[in-house]
Amino acid sequence: MRATVAIMGAVLAFNMTLIHAQGLGGRPIRIIVPVTPGGPSDTAVRLLVPKLSEALRQTLVVDNRPSSNGVAGTEIAARANPDGHTLNIGNSGTHAINPSLYRNLPYDPVHDFQPIVQIVTSGMVLVATPKLPVNSFKEFIALAKKDPGRLNMAVAGATGELAGEAMMSMSGIRMNNVRYKGSSPAEIATLSGESDACLLTPLASMQHIASGRLKALGITSAKRSPLLPKIATLDELGVSGYDFQIWHGLFAPVKTPQAVIRNVHKATLQALNVPEVKDRFTSLGFTTIGNTPQEFAAVVQSELAKFRKVVADAGIKVE
């Protein structure tokens, strides 16, 4: 009898371990977002949450931890208990660019995280405050060359900072980078004229462009945005070979059980393939991806190398 009870207890313990390893335990799953509410990473994850929660049969809690270039929030995610109850929405800035910008970055995007799935990508629109006396990219470059270092660029995150640095380097201009804690504060700074220009997603900029509150000068992706088809790419405008996009994806702390990774990956693909979710992403200017953890890991490695070169070529000072 005791042996039977012992066996039943062992089986129950094993089953409970398996349930938690699959991320199906009773506790909510926290998704750490290292930017302010309303930013691109925040928007991407909040669009997914309802269907992702449904697929996982689990409550998901979005936890915004904004800071300059997303460093603080991403460190919190890296140090979280790898038990399947903490995920991280990372982006090209937090996981591919920050290692080239910070000498003592408090996390390692490769060794501290397990990539799960790349969710979406998007180009960025170069916008200027209406107070700036320019109406085209050509005039913008001419003004910047006339008075080097006078214009300010509001930086919403590391991707925007390096995309801006590459644009300056390839166009032969110099502007001052002013960092903000996410897309929304940088957007407000440019709308108010506190900053002269900024790189924003089509989603963040399209209404302001339509109303005349921001001037659109070009887009950073290799192809034009379907949301803003009249805005030419910087490559078309003379910055030959220019192509910078911001991507967003799900990560877990390293050593998170592979059963959790597989389960979250499968659920994310399910959520991304729901027609209303896919259509909503498209309507906001995002291109959905949905790759494998291995493919996403390769993207991170490739982007790390790409942005190391940008930093070196632009002569950016590492902090």
Secondary structure, DSSP 4 states (H G I P E B T S, - for coil): -HHHHHHHHHHHHHHHHHHHHTT-SSSPEEEEE-S-TTSHHHHHHHHHHHHHHHHHTS-EEEEE---GGGHHHHHHHHTS--SSSEEEEEEHIIIIIHHHH-TT-SS-TTTSEEEEEEEEEEE-EEEE-TTSS-SSHHHHHHHHHHSTT-SEEEE-SHHHHHHHHHHHHHHT---EEEE-SSHHHHHHHHHHTSSSEEEE-HHHHHHHHHHTSSEEEEESSSS--TTSTTSPBTTTTT-TT---EEEEEEEEETT--HHHHHHHHHHHHHHHTSHHHHHHHHHTT-EE----HHHHHHHHHHHHHHHHHHHHHHTPPP-
